[in-house]
Amino acid sequence: MRQVLSLSLPQSATKEIKILSKKRGFDSVSAYVKYLITLDKDLISEKELLEDIELGQKEYKQGKTVTAKSMAELLK
């Protein structure tokens, strides 16, 4: 079941969203917003990023490194 979500935005933002949705090839603003929401789900927070960096630095200092000739080799 679909539901309508009403947003209150400045006119300039509304215009920009409409332009970007067309420029990106979306049939509607709704489709563009749905796409942006799916992208947002994959983002990590600044806190998570810093934690990952700290963990990487710790493992590097412990000598837990891998030497690879390519990214493909790392994924094996």
PyMOL Python script that loads the backbone (N, CA, C, O; Angstrom):
from pymol import cmd

cmd.read_pdbstr("""\
ATOM      1  N   MET A   1       0.838  -1.173   0.000  1.00  0.00           N
ATOM      2  CA  MET A   1       0.000   0.000   0.000  1.00  0.00           C
ATOM      3  C   MET A   1       0.885   1.240   0.000  1.00  0.00           C
ATOM      4  O   MET A   1       1.854   1.311   0.757  1.00  0.00           O
ATOM      5  N   ARG A   2       0.570   2.188  -0.818  1.00  0.00           N
ATOM      6  CA  ARG A   2       1.331   3.427  -0.899  1.00  0.00           C
ATOM      7  C   ARG A   2       0.763   4.452   0.068  1.00  0.00           C
ATOM      8  O   ARG A   2      -0.429   4.456   0.376  1.00  0.00           O
ATOM      9  N   GLN A   3       1.640   5.308   0.532  1.00  0.00           N
ATOM     10  CA  GLN A   3       1.263   6.414   1.399  1.00  0.00           C
ATOM     11  C   GLN A   3       1.894   7.675   0.863  1.00  0.00           C
ATOM     12  O   GLN A   3       2.971   7.630   0.270  1.00  0.00           O
ATOM     13  N   VAL A   4       1.246   8.783   1.061  1.00  0.00           N
ATOM     14  CA  VAL A   4       1.771  10.061   0.601  1.00  0.00           C
ATOM     15  C   VAL A   4       2.530  10.713   1.748  1.00  0.00           C
ATOM     16  O   VAL A   4       2.046  10.771   2.879  1.00  0.00           O
ATOM     17  N   LEU A   5       3.731  11.203   1.437  1.00  0.00           N
ATOM     18  CA  LEU A   5       4.549  11.919   2.401  1.00  0.00           C
ATOM     19  C   LEU A   5       4.705  13.339   1.889  1.00  0.00           C
ATOM     20  O   LEU A   5       5.200  13.559   0.783  1.00  0.00           O
ATOM     21  N   SER A   6       4.294  14.275   2.675  1.00  0.00           N
ATOM     22  CA  SER A   6       4.370  15.676   2.249  1.00  0.00           C
ATOM     23  C   SER A   6       5.571  16.337   2.914  1.00  0.00           C
ATOM     24  O   SER A   6       5.771  16.218   4.122  1.00  0.00           O
ATOM     25  N   LEU A   7       6.362  17.029   2.113  1.00  0.00           N
ATOM     26  CA  LEU A   7       7.536  17.720   2.629  1.00  0.00           C
ATOM     27  C   LEU A   7       7.393  19.210   2.399  1.00  0.00           C
ATOM     28  O   LEU A   7       6.815  19.645   1.403  1.00  0.00           O
ATOM     29  N   SER A   8       7.912  19.970   3.306  1.00  0.00           N
ATOM     30  CA  SER A   8       7.938  21.417   3.155  1.00  0.00           C
ATOM     31  C   SER A   8       9.381  21.835   2.927  1.00  0.00           C
ATOM     32  O   SER A   8      10.220  21.739   3.822  1.00  0.00           O
ATOM     33  N   LEU A   9       9.658  22.302   1.707  1.00  0.00           N
ATOM     34  CA  LEU A   9      11.013  22.681   1.332  1.00  0.00           C
ATOM     35  C   LEU A   9      11.003  24.055   0.698  1.00  0.00           C
ATOM     36  O   LEU A   9       9.988  24.476   0.141  1.00  0.00           O
ATOM     37  N   PRO A  10      12.125  24.763   0.776  1.00  0.00           N
ATOM     38  CA  PRO A  10      12.211  26.035   0.059  1.00  0.00           C
ATOM     39  C   PRO A  10      12.049  25.792  -1.443  1.00  0.00           C
ATOM     40  O   PRO A  10      12.386  24.720  -1.945  1.00  0.00           O
ATOM     41  N   GLN A  11      11.543  26.772  -2.137  1.00  0.00           N
ATOM     42  CA  GLN A  11      11.303  26.649  -3.568  1.00  0.00           C
ATOM     43  C   GLN A  11      12.578  26.269  -4.325  1.00  0.00           C
ATOM     44  O   GLN A  11      12.531  25.479  -5.268  1.00  0.00           O
ATOM     45  N   SER A  12      13.710  26.829  -3.912  1.00  0.00           N
ATOM     46  CA  SER A  12      14.971  26.532  -4.593  1.00  0.00           C
ATOM     47  C   SER A  12      15.347  25.055  -4.435  1.00  0.00           C
ATOM     48  O   SER A  12      15.872  24.448  -5.369  1.00  0.00           O
ATOM     49  N   ALA A  13      15.085  24.480  -3.271  1.00  0.00           N
ATOM     50  CA  ALA A  13      15.395  23.064  -3.043  1.00  0.00           C
ATOM     51  C   ALA A  13      14.475  22.182  -3.877  1.00  0.00           C
ATOM     52  O   ALA A  13      14.917  21.184  -4.446  1.00  0.00           O
ATOM     53  N   THR A  14      13.214  22.539  -3.951  1.00  0.00           N
ATOM     54  CA  THR A  14      12.254  21.777  -4.743  1.00  0.00           C
ATOM     55  C   THR A  14      12.662  21.772  -6.208  1.00  0.00           C
ATOM     56  O   THR A  14      12.635  20.733  -6.867  1.00  0.00           O
ATOM     57  N   LYS A  15      13.036  22.933  -6.706  1.00  0.00           N
ATOM     58  CA  LYS A  15      13.465  23.049  -8.101  1.00  0.00           C
ATOM     59  C   LYS A  15      14.711  22.200  -8.350  1.00  0.00           C
ATOM     60  O   LYS A  15      14.796  21.496  -9.356  1.00  0.00           O
ATOM     61  N   GLU A  16      15.666  22.269  -7.439  1.00  0.00           N
ATOM     62  CA  GLU A  16      16.908  21.506  -7.584  1.00  0.00           C
ATOM     63  C   GLU A  16      16.636  20.002  -7.585  1.00  0.00           C
ATOM     64  O   GLU A  16      17.224  19.270  -8.381  1.00  0.00           O
ATOM     65  N   ILE A  17      15.756  19.539  -6.707  1.00  0.00           N
ATOM     66  CA  ILE A  17      15.425  18.116  -6.640  1.00  0.00           C
ATOM     67  C   ILE A  17      14.779  17.658  -7.943  1.00  0.00           C
ATOM     68  O   ILE A  17      15.100  16.584  -8.452  1.00  0.00           O
ATOM     69  N   LYS A  18      13.879  18.461  -8.480  1.00  0.00           N
ATOM     70  CA  LYS A  18      13.228  18.109  -9.742  1.00  0.00           C
ATOM     71  C   LYS A  18      14.241  18.043 -10.879  1.00  0.00           C
ATOM     72  O   LYS A  18      14.194  17.129 -11.703  1.00  0.00           O
ATOM     73  N   ILE A  19      15.152  19.002 -10.924  1.00  0.00           N
ATOM     74  CA  ILE A  19      16.187  19.022 -11.966  1.00  0.00           C
ATOM     75  C   ILE A  19      17.095  17.804 -11.839  1.00  0.00           C
ATOM     76  O   ILE A  19      17.392  17.138 -12.831  1.00  0.00           O
ATOM     77  N   LEU A  20      17.536  17.515 -10.609  1.00  0.00           N
ATOM     78  CA  LEU A  20      18.435  16.374 -10.395  1.00  0.00           C
ATOM     79  C   LEU A  20      17.757  15.048 -10.722  1.00  0.00           C
ATOM     80  O   LEU A  20      18.383  14.156 -11.294  1.00  0.00           O
ATOM     81  N   SER A  21      16.491  14.913 -10.367  1.00  0.00           N
ATOM     82  CA  SER A  21      15.805  13.646 -10.648  1.00  0.00           C
ATOM     83  C   SER A  21      15.713  13.411 -12.155  1.00  0.00           C
ATOM     84  O   SER A  21      15.898  12.285 -12.616  1.00  0.00           O
ATOM     85  N   LYS A  22      15.432  14.448 -12.913  1.00  0.00           N
ATOM     86  CA  LYS A  22      15.391  14.310 -14.376  1.00  0.00           C
ATOM     87  C   LYS A  22      16.786  14.050 -14.938  1.00  0.00           C
ATOM     88  O   LYS A  22      16.970  13.192 -15.802  1.00  0.00           O
ATOM     89  N   LYS A  23      17.766  14.805 -14.435  1.00  0.00           N
ATOM     90  CA  LYS A  23      19.148  14.671 -14.909  1.00  0.00           C
ATOM     91  C   LYS A  23      19.675  13.261 -14.663  1.00  0.00           C
ATOM     92  O   LYS A  23      20.443  12.736 -15.470  1.00  0.00           O
ATOM     93  N   ARG A  24      19.274  12.656 -13.572  1.00  0.00           N
ATOM     94  CA  ARG A  24      19.730  11.307 -13.221  1.00  0.00           C
ATOM     95  C   ARG A  24      18.903  10.221 -13.916  1.00  0.00           C
ATOM     96  O   ARG A  24      19.200   9.034 -13.787  1.00  0.00           O
ATOM     97  N   GLY A  25      17.870  10.632 -14.650  1.00  0.00           N
ATOM     98  CA  GLY A  25      17.089   9.667 -15.422  1.00  0.00           C
ATOM     99  C   GLY A  25      15.929   9.023 -14.699  1.00  0.00           C
ATOM    100  O   GLY A  25      15.443   7.980 -15.137  1.00  0.00           O
ATOM    101  N   PHE A  26      15.473   9.602 -13.621  1.00  0.00           N
ATOM    102  CA  PHE A  26      14.345   9.043 -12.887  1.00  0.00           C
ATOM    103  C   PHE A  26      13.029   9.539 -13.478  1.00  0.00           C
ATOM    104  O   PHE A  26      12.940  10.669 -13.958  1.00  0.00           O
ATOM    105  N   ASP A  27      12.010   8.686 -13.438  1.00  0.00           N
ATOM    106  CA  ASP A  27      10.699   9.038 -13.979  1.00  0.00           C
ATOM    107  C   ASP A  27       9.955  10.039 -13.106  1.00  0.00           C
ATOM    108  O   ASP A  27       9.083  10.767 -13.581  1.00  0.00           O
ATOM    109  N   SER A  28      10.309  10.067 -11.821  1.00  0.00           N
ATOM    110  CA  SER A  28       9.606  10.954 -10.893  1.00  0.00           C
ATOM    111  C   SER A  28      10.518  11.340  -9.736  1.00  0.00           C
ATOM    112  O   SER A  28      11.558  10.721  -9.511  1.00  0.00           O
ATOM    113  N   VAL A  29      10.115  12.362  -9.017  1.00  0.00           N
ATOM    114  CA  VAL A  29      10.845  12.764  -7.810  1.00  0.00           C
ATOM    115  C   VAL A  29      10.753  11.650  -6.773  1.00  0.00           C
ATOM    116  O   VAL A  29      11.716  11.389  -6.052  1.00  0.00           O
ATOM    117  N   SER A  30       9.613  11.000  -6.698  1.00  0.00           N
ATOM    118  CA  SER A  30       9.442   9.898  -5.735  1.00  0.00           C
ATOM    119  C   SER A  30      10.460   8.790  -5.983  1.00  0.00           C
ATOM    120  O   SER A  30      11.061   8.275  -5.039  1.00  0.00           O
ATOM    121  N   ALA A  31      10.655   8.425  -7.234  1.00  0.00           N
ATOM    122  CA  ALA A  31      11.620   7.370  -7.562  1.00  0.00           C
ATOM    123  C   ALA A  31      13.031   7.797  -7.173  1.00  0.00           C
ATOM    124  O   ALA A  31      13.818   6.986  -6.685  1.00  0.00           O
ATOM    125  N   TYR A  32      13.345   9.057  -7.386  1.00  0.00           N
ATOM    126  CA  TYR A  32      14.660   9.590  -7.031  1.00  0.00           C
ATOM    127  C   TYR A  32      14.860   9.558  -5.513  1.00  0.00           C
ATOM    128  O   TYR A  32      15.926   9.170  -5.034  1.00  0.00           O
ATOM    129  N   VAL A  33      13.857   9.957  -4.773  1.00  0.00           N
ATOM    130  CA  VAL A  33      13.950   9.952  -3.304  1.00  0.00           C
ATOM    131  C   VAL A  33      14.096   8.522  -2.793  1.00  0.00           C
ATOM    132  O   VAL A  33      14.884   8.276  -1.880  1.00  0.00           O
ATOM    133  N   LYS A  34      13.351   7.573  -3.362  1.00  0.00           N
ATOM    134  CA  LYS A  34      13.488   6.168  -2.961  1.00  0.00           C
ATOM    135  C   LYS A  34      14.917   5.679  -3.201  1.00  0.00           C
ATOM    136  O   LYS A  34      15.488   4.973  -2.370  1.00  0.00           O
ATOM    137  N   TYR A  35      15.482   6.059  -4.342  1.00  0.00           N
ATOM    138  CA  TYR A  35      16.858   5.684  -4.669  1.00  0.00           C
ATOM    139  C   TYR A  35      17.835   6.269  -3.641  1.00  0.00           C
ATOM    140  O   TYR A  35      18.738   5.573  -3.177  1.00  0.00           O
ATOM    141  N   LEU A  36      17.655   7.528  -3.292  1.00  0.00           N
ATOM    142  CA  LEU A  36      18.542   8.167  -2.316  1.00  0.00           C
ATOM    143  C   LEU A  36      18.457   7.495  -0.952  1.00  0.00           C
ATOM    144  O   LEU A  36      19.460   7.388  -0.245  1.00  0.00           O
ATOM    145  N   ILE A  37      17.277   7.047  -0.585  1.00  0.00           N
ATOM    146  CA  ILE A  37      17.102   6.359   0.697  1.00  0.00           C
ATOM    147  C   ILE A  37      17.857   5.033   0.692  1.00  0.00           C
ATOM    148  O   ILE A  37      18.466   4.665   1.696  1.00  0.00           O
ATOM    149  N   THR A  38      17.822   4.310  -0.436  1.00  0.00           N
ATOM    150  CA  THR A  38      18.569   3.048  -0.495  1.00  0.00           C
ATOM    151  C   THR A  38      20.071   3.304  -0.404  1.00  0.00           C
ATOM    152  O   THR A  38      20.797   2.512   0.197  1.00  0.00           O
ATOM    153  N   LEU A  39      20.542   4.402  -0.995  1.00  0.00           N
ATOM    154  CA  LEU A  39      21.956   4.748  -0.876  1.00  0.00           C
ATOM    155  C   LEU A  39      22.317   5.069   0.567  1.00  0.00           C
ATOM    156  O   LEU A  39      23.381   4.682   1.050  1.00  0.00           O
ATOM    157  N   ASP A  40      21.439   5.767   1.241  1.00  0.00           N
ATOM    158  CA  ASP A  40      21.690   6.166   2.627  1.00  0.00           C
ATOM    159  C   ASP A  40      21.844   4.954   3.539  1.00  0.00           C
ATOM    160  O   ASP A  40      22.598   5.000   4.511  1.00  0.00           O
ATOM    161  N   LYS A  41      21.145   3.888   3.236  1.00  0.00           N
ATOM    162  CA  LYS A  41      21.224   2.682   4.069  1.00  0.00           C
ATOM    163  C   LYS A  41      22.628   2.090   4.072  1.00  0.00           C
ATOM    164  O   LYS A  41      23.021   1.429   5.033  1.00  0.00           O
ATOM    165  N   ASP A  42      23.388   2.323   3.000  1.00  0.00           N
ATOM    166  CA  ASP A  42      24.736   1.780   2.891  1.00  0.00           C
ATOM    167  C   ASP A  42      25.807   2.656   3.540  1.00  0.00           C
ATOM    168  O   ASP A  42      26.959   2.242   3.665  1.00  0.00           O
ATOM    169  N   LEU A  43      25.431   3.852   3.948  1.00  0.00           N
ATOM    170  CA  LEU A  43      26.401   4.763   4.548  1.00  0.00           C
ATOM    171  C   LEU A  43      26.705   4.354   5.981  1.00  0.00           C
ATOM    172  O   LEU A  43      25.859   3.784   6.671  1.00  0.00           O
ATOM    173  N   ILE A  44      27.915   4.650   6.415  1.00  0.00           N
ATOM    174  CA  ILE A  44      28.261   4.419   7.806  1.00  0.00           C
ATOM    175  C   ILE A  44      28.455   5.769   8.481  1.00  0.00           C
ATOM    176  O   ILE A  44      28.725   6.778   7.830  1.00  0.00           O
ATOM    177  N   SER A  45      28.313   5.761   9.774  1.00  0.00           N
ATOM    178  CA  SER A  45      28.445   7.007  10.525  1.00  0.00           C
ATOM    179  C   SER A  45      29.916   7.377  10.689  1.00  0.00           C
ATOM    180  O   SER A  45      30.809   6.554  10.487  1.00  0.00           O
ATOM    181  N   GLU A  46      30.140   8.609  11.053  1.00  0.00           N
ATOM    182  CA  GLU A  46      31.502   9.071  11.319  1.00  0.00           C
ATOM    183  C   GLU A  46      32.117   8.245  12.443  1.00  0.00           C
ATOM    184  O   GLU A  46      33.300   7.910  12.398  1.00  0.00           O
ATOM    185  N   LYS A  47      31.317   7.922  13.445  1.00  0.00           N
ATOM    186  CA  LYS A  47      31.796   7.125  14.574  1.00  0.00           C
ATOM    187  C   LYS A  47      32.256   5.741  14.101  1.00  0.00           C
ATOM    188  O   LYS A  47      33.316   5.265  14.507  1.00  0.00           O
ATOM    189  N   GLU A  48      31.456   5.100  13.242  1.00  0.00           N
ATOM    190  CA  GLU A  48      31.830   3.783  12.722  1.00  0.00           C
ATOM    191  C   GLU A  48      33.104   3.862  11.886  1.00  0.00           C
ATOM    192  O   GLU A  48      33.961   2.982  11.970  1.00  0.00           O
ATOM    193  N   LEU A  49      33.226   4.901  11.093  1.00  0.00           N
ATOM    194  CA  LEU A  49      34.421   5.077  10.272  1.00  0.00           C
ATOM    195  C   LEU A  49      35.659   5.229  11.142  1.00  0.00           C
ATOM    196  O   LEU A  49      36.684   4.601  10.880  1.00  0.00           O
ATOM    197  N   LEU A  50      35.568   6.061  12.176  1.00  0.00           N
ATOM    198  CA  LEU A  50      36.705   6.253  13.073  1.00  0.00           C
ATOM    199  C   LEU A  50      37.073   4.968  13.807  1.00  0.00           C
ATOM    200  O   LEU A  50      38.253   4.683  14.011  1.00  0.00           O
ATOM    201  N   GLU A  51      36.061   4.190  14.206  1.00  0.00           N
ATOM    202  CA  GLU A  51      36.322   2.912  14.867  1.00  0.00           C
ATOM    203  C   GLU A  51      37.050   1.957  13.926  1.00  0.00           C
ATOM    204  O   GLU A  51      37.980   1.267  14.341  1.00  0.00           O
ATOM    205  N   ASP A  52      36.631   1.912  12.657  1.00  0.00           N
ATOM    206  CA  ASP A  52      37.293   1.056  11.670  1.00  0.00           C
ATOM    207  C   ASP A  52      38.734   1.490  11.435  1.00  0.00           C
ATOM    208  O   ASP A  52      39.624   0.651  11.296  1.00  0.00           O
ATOM    209  N   ILE A  53      38.962   2.786  11.391  1.00  0.00           N
ATOM    210  CA  ILE A  53      40.320   3.315  11.203  1.00  0.00           C
ATOM    211  C   ILE A  53      41.205   2.933  12.382  1.00  0.00           C
ATOM    212  O   ILE A  53      42.337   2.483  12.201  1.00  0.00           O
ATOM    213  N   GLU A  54      40.681   3.115  13.590  1.00  0.00           N
ATOM    214  CA  GLU A  54      41.450   2.760  14.790  1.00  0.00           C
ATOM    215  C   GLU A  54      41.784   1.279  14.805  1.00  0.00           C
ATOM    216  O   GLU A  54      42.900   0.896  15.157  1.00  0.00           O
ATOM    217  N   LEU A  55      40.827   0.445  14.426  1.00  0.00           N
ATOM    218  CA  LEU A  55      41.060  -0.999  14.384  1.00  0.00           C
ATOM    219  C   LEU A  55      42.131  -1.321  13.338  1.00  0.00           C
ATOM    220  O   LEU A  55      43.016  -2.137  13.593  1.00  0.00           O
ATOM    221  N   GLY A  56      42.057  -0.695  12.182  1.00  0.00           N
ATOM    222  CA  GLY A  56      43.059  -0.910  11.137  1.00  0.00           C
ATOM    223  C   GLY A  56      44.444  -0.502  11.584  1.00  0.00           C
ATOM    224  O   GLY A  56      45.418  -1.206  11.318  1.00  0.00           O
ATOM    225  N   GLN A  57      44.542   0.635  12.266  1.00  0.00           N
ATOM    226  CA  GLN A  57      45.838   1.095  12.764  1.00  0.00           C
ATOM    227  C   GLN A  57      46.399   0.113  13.801  1.00  0.00           C
ATOM    228  O   GLN A  57      47.594  -0.184  13.808  1.00  0.00           O
ATOM    229  N   LYS A  58      45.528  -0.378  14.662  1.00  0.00           N
ATOM    230  CA  LYS A  58      45.944  -1.329  15.694  1.00  0.00           C
ATOM    231  C   LYS A  58      46.454  -2.624  15.047  1.00  0.00           C
ATOM    232  O   LYS A  58      47.501  -3.147  15.429  1.00  0.00           O
ATOM    233  N   GLU A  59      45.701  -3.132  14.062  1.00  0.00           N
ATOM    234  CA  GLU A  59      46.112  -4.365  13.393  1.00  0.00           C
ATOM    235  C   GLU A  59      47.402  -4.158  12.596  1.00  0.00           C
ATOM    236  O   GLU A  59      48.231  -5.065  12.519  1.00  0.00           O
ATOM    237  N   TYR A  60      47.578  -2.979  12.005  1.00  0.00           N
ATOM    238  CA  TYR A  60      48.803  -2.676  11.270  1.00  0.00           C
ATOM    239  C   TYR A  60      50.006  -2.705  12.216  1.00  0.00           C
ATOM    240  O   TYR A  60      51.050  -3.268  11.886  1.00  0.00           O
ATOM    241  N   LYS A  61      49.852  -2.097  13.385  1.00  0.00           N
ATOM    242  CA  LYS A  61      50.942  -2.073  14.373  1.00  0.00           C
ATOM    243  C   LYS A  61      51.268  -3.476  14.875  1.00  0.00           C
ATOM    244  O   LYS A  61      52.409  -3.754  15.245  1.00  0.00           O
ATOM    245  N   GLN A  62      50.270  -4.363  14.888  1.00  0.00           N
ATOM    246  CA  GLN A  62      50.478  -5.744  15.330  1.00  0.00           C
ATOM    247  C   GLN A  62      51.039  -6.624  14.216  1.00  0.00           C
ATOM    248  O   GLN A  62      51.276  -7.816  14.415  1.00  0.00           O
ATOM    249  N   GLY A  63      51.249  -6.028  13.046  1.00  0.00           N
ATOM    250  CA  GLY A  63      51.811  -6.773  11.930  1.00  0.00           C
ATOM    251  C   GLY A  63      50.805  -7.606  11.163  1.00  0.00           C
ATOM    252  O   GLY A  63      51.187  -8.483  10.389  1.00  0.00           O
ATOM    253  N   LYS A  64      49.542  -7.347  11.365  1.00  0.00           N
ATOM    254  CA  LYS A  64      48.492  -8.093  10.663  1.00  0.00           C
ATOM    255  C   LYS A  64      48.200  -7.441   9.316  1.00  0.00           C
ATOM    256  O   LYS A  64      47.137  -6.855   9.107  1.00  0.00           O
ATOM    257  N   THR A  65      49.153  -7.554   8.423  1.00  0.00           N
ATOM    258  CA  THR A  65      48.981  -6.963   7.098  1.00  0.00           C
ATOM    259  C   THR A  65      49.059  -8.046   6.032  1.00  0.00           C
ATOM    260  O   THR A  65      49.593  -9.130   6.267  1.00  0.00           O
ATOM    261  N   VAL A  66      48.532  -7.745   4.883  1.00  0.00           N
ATOM    262  CA  VAL A  66      48.552  -8.671   3.752  1.00  0.00           C
ATOM    263  C   VAL A  66      49.147  -7.925   2.571  1.00  0.00           C
ATOM    264  O   VAL A  66      48.777  -6.783   2.297  1.00  0.00           O
ATOM    265  N   THR A  67      50.065  -8.568   1.876  1.00  0.00           N
ATOM    266  CA  THR A  67      50.639  -7.984   0.675  1.00  0.00           C
ATOM    267  C   THR A  67      49.952  -8.619  -0.526  1.00  0.00           C
ATOM    268  O   THR A  67      49.912  -9.842  -0.660  1.00  0.00           O
ATOM    269  N   ALA A  68      49.418  -7.780  -1.385  1.00  0.00           N
ATOM    270  CA  ALA A  68      48.712  -8.281  -2.563  1.00  0.00           C
ATOM    271  C   ALA A  68      49.117  -7.458  -3.782  1.00  0.00           C
ATOM    272  O   ALA A  68      49.460  -6.282  -3.664  1.00  0.00           O
ATOM    273  N   LYS A  69      49.075  -8.086  -4.946  1.00  0.00           N
ATOM    274  CA  LYS A  69      49.417  -7.396  -6.185  1.00  0.00           C
ATOM    275  C   LYS A  69      48.239  -6.601  -6.735  1.00  0.00           C
ATOM    276  O   LYS A  69      48.418  -5.664  -7.513  1.00  0.00           O
ATOM    277  N   SER A  70      47.032  -6.984  -6.321  1.00  0.00           N
ATOM    278  CA  SER A  70      45.840  -6.304  -6.815  1.00  0.00           C
ATOM    279  C   SER A  70      44.707  -6.448  -5.820  1.00  0.00           C
ATOM    280  O   SER A  70      44.779  -7.255  -4.893  1.00  0.00           O
ATOM    281  N   MET A  71      43.657  -5.659  -6.014  1.00  0.00           N
ATOM    282  CA  MET A  71      42.459  -5.767  -5.176  1.00  0.00           C
ATOM    283  C   MET A  71      41.799  -7.121  -5.390  1.00  0.00           C
ATOM    284  O   MET A  71      41.282  -7.715  -4.444  1.00  0.00           O
ATOM    285  N   ALA A  72      41.813  -7.615  -6.630  1.00  0.00           N
ATOM    286  CA  ALA A  72      41.217  -8.912  -6.937  1.00  0.00           C
ATOM    287  C   ALA A  72      41.865 -10.018  -6.123  1.00  0.00           C
ATOM    288  O   ALA A  72      41.198 -10.957  -5.687  1.00  0.00           O
ATOM    289  N   GLU A  73      43.160  -9.901  -5.923  1.00  0.00           N
ATOM    290  CA  GLU A  73      43.889 -10.910  -5.149  1.00  0.00           C
ATOM    291  C   GLU A  73      43.433 -10.899  -3.679  1.00  0.00           C
ATOM    292  O   GLU A  73      43.390 -11.942  -3.028  1.00  0.00           O
ATOM    293  N   LEU A  74      43.105  -9.743  -3.186  1.00  0.00           N
ATOM    294  CA  LEU A  74      42.634  -9.640  -1.794  1.00  0.00           C
ATOM    295  C   LEU A  74      41.264 -10.294  -1.609  1.00  0.00           C
ATOM    296  O   LEU A  74      40.946 -10.770  -0.519  1.00  0.00           O
ATOM    297  N   LEU A  75      40.469 -10.320  -2.647  1.00  0.00           N
ATOM    298  CA  LEU A  75      39.118 -10.850  -2.550  1.00  0.00           C
ATOM    299  C   LEU A  75      39.044 -12.345  -2.713  1.00  0.00           C
ATOM    300  O   LEU A  75      37.963 -12.922  -2.594  1.00  0.00           O
ATOM    301  N   LYS A  76      40.160 -12.990  -2.982  1.00  0.00           N
ATOM    302  CA  LYS A  76      40.187 -14.451  -3.143  1.00  0.00           C
ATOM    303  C   LYS A  76      39.969 -15.146  -1.835  1.00  0.00           C
ATOM    304  O   LYS A  76      39.960 -16.376  -1.783  1.00  0.00           O
TER     305      LYS A  76
END
""", "prot")
cmd.dss("prot")
cmd.show_as("cartoon", "prot")
cmd.util.cbc("prot")
cmd.orient("prot")
